Amino acid sequence: MAKISKPVYALLFLISLAGMVLFLMFKPEWFWVMMPFVGTTLVKALDII
């Protein structure tokens, strides 16, 4: 399995964070759908796990 670098995870975090903000603006009842993506990519970008 190929190892994805930290900058790629940081970029994915920013994209998923932007998606969550857009959900909060336009469909606030669905923003929680993006939370696992934001959390996972943040943890991987910070190399916590």
C-alpha positions in Angstrom: 0.0 0.0 0.0 1.4 3.4 -1.0 2.0 5.9 1.8 0.3 9.2 1.3 2.4 12.2 2.4 1.4 14.7 5.0 1.0 17.6 2.6 -1.6 15.5 0.6 -3.5 14.9 3.8 -3.3 18.6 4.7 -4.8 19.4 1.3 -7.5 16.8 1.7 -8.2 18.3 5.2 -8.6 21.8 3.7 -10.9 20.5 0.9 -13.1 18.6 3.4 -13.1 21.6 5.8 -14.3 23.8 2.9 -17.0 21.2 2.1 -18.1 21.2 5.7 -18.3 25.0 5.8 -20.4 24.9 2.6 -22.7 22.3 4.1 -23.1 24.6 7.2 -24.0 27.5 4.9 -26.4 25.8 2.6 -27.6 22.5 4.3 -26.8 22.9 8.0 -28.7 19.7 8.9 -26.2 17.7 6.8 -22.9 19.2 8.0 -22.2 16.2 10.2 -21.8 14.1 7.1 -18.4 15.8 6.5 -17.2 15.5 10.1 -15.6 12.0 9.7 -13.6 13.3 6.7 -12.5 16.4 8.4 -11.5 14.5 11.6 -9.7 11.7 9.8 -7.7 13.9 7.4 -6.7 16.2 10.3 -5.4 13.4 12.4 -3.5 11.9 9.4 -2.1 15.4 8.5 -0.8 15.9 12.0 0.5 12.3 12.0 -1.2 11.4 15.2 -1.9 7.8 14.1 
